[in-house]
Amino acid sequence: MGFDIERENKKLRYRRTNDAPVGSVILRMLKAYGIEDKYFEARAKQLWHETMGPTISGYTQNIYVKNRKLYITISSASLRQEISYSKEKIRTFINEGIGQDFIKAVMIW
């Protein structure tokens, strides 16, 4: 009853692995803890500020997500009007950044 190298090598060849991308593992963990939606909400807010840059982000008074709608309050009336023409483009860009179709509508106030 000694160490059989051939048998050990055979075991190693047939061993299953749990290899998965880190992103999918994190999403599964977030879903298991029931905080997946909160993560997507925070990511949507972050993407708004990253996408719009410091100028438009400076005019943003409030941003929140409720019922998968992104509500954005802009202090400048002319900027609010201009951004309202791009609501669908903003929604698409944020959903691409999140990696899922999470935001259903963008509301500009």
N, C-alpha and C positions, 0 to 999 in steps of 0.2 A: 504494500500500500504506500507507494511513494508518490511523488509529484509527477503527474503526467502532463508534459508540456503540450502535447498534441490535443488532449482533451480541453485544456484551458484555452488554447488558441481557438478551438472550435466554438467554445462558449462565447468568446469575445466577438467572433464574427457574427453570431446570431443575436447578440444583445440589442434590444430596442433602445432607441434614444428618444429623449423628450425635447429635442431641438425645436425651438420656435423663435420667431423674431421677438425681440424685447418689447416692441410696441404692442404686439398682440397679447403678450403675457400680461402687460400692465393693464390693458383694456379689460381682459378677463377678470383681473383682480378688482378693478374699479367696479365692474358689474356685480361681482360676487359680494362686495361690501355695500352695494346700492348707492354708490356715489358717482356713477358714470355721467349722469346728467349734470351734476354740479361741476364736474371737470370740464365738460363741453361748454357750459356757460362761462366759466372762467377763461377758457381758451378763446371763446368768441370775443370777449371783452379785450383780451390781449391782442388778438388779431386786428381788431378795429384800430387800436392805437398804433400798432406796427404798420398797418396798411396806410392809414391816413396821414401819418407823419406828425411832427410837432405842431404845425400851424393849425390844421383842422382839429387835432386832438386838444389843442388849447381852447378852442371854441366849444368843445364837448363838455356840457355841464353834468350830464348824468347818462349812464348807460347800464342797462340791465336786461335780463332775459326772463320772460314769463310765458309759460305755455308754448315754448319753442319759438317765440317771437322776440326779436331783438329790438328793444326800444332805445332810441337815442335822442337826447335833448341837446339841441344846438342853440347857442345864444345869439348868433347872427342870422337875421331873417333872410338875407340874400344867400348866404352859404347854405342855410337849411333848404331853400328852394332849389339851389343847384344840386345838392346831394340827393334830394327827393327824386330827381330824374334817373339816378343810378342805383335805386334800391335793389333791383334784381341782380345787377352786376355785383353789388356789395354782398348780397346773400350768397351768390354762387362762390365768390372768392372766399368768404368765411367758411362755408361748408367744405370747400376744397382744402383749406388750411386745417380744419378739424379732421377731415378724412371721412366724414359721414354726412348724410343729408339731415343735419340736426336742426338748423334754423329754417323755419317755414316761411317767415315774412320779416321784413325790416320796416319798422315804424319810425318815422322822423318827426320829432316834436319841436 
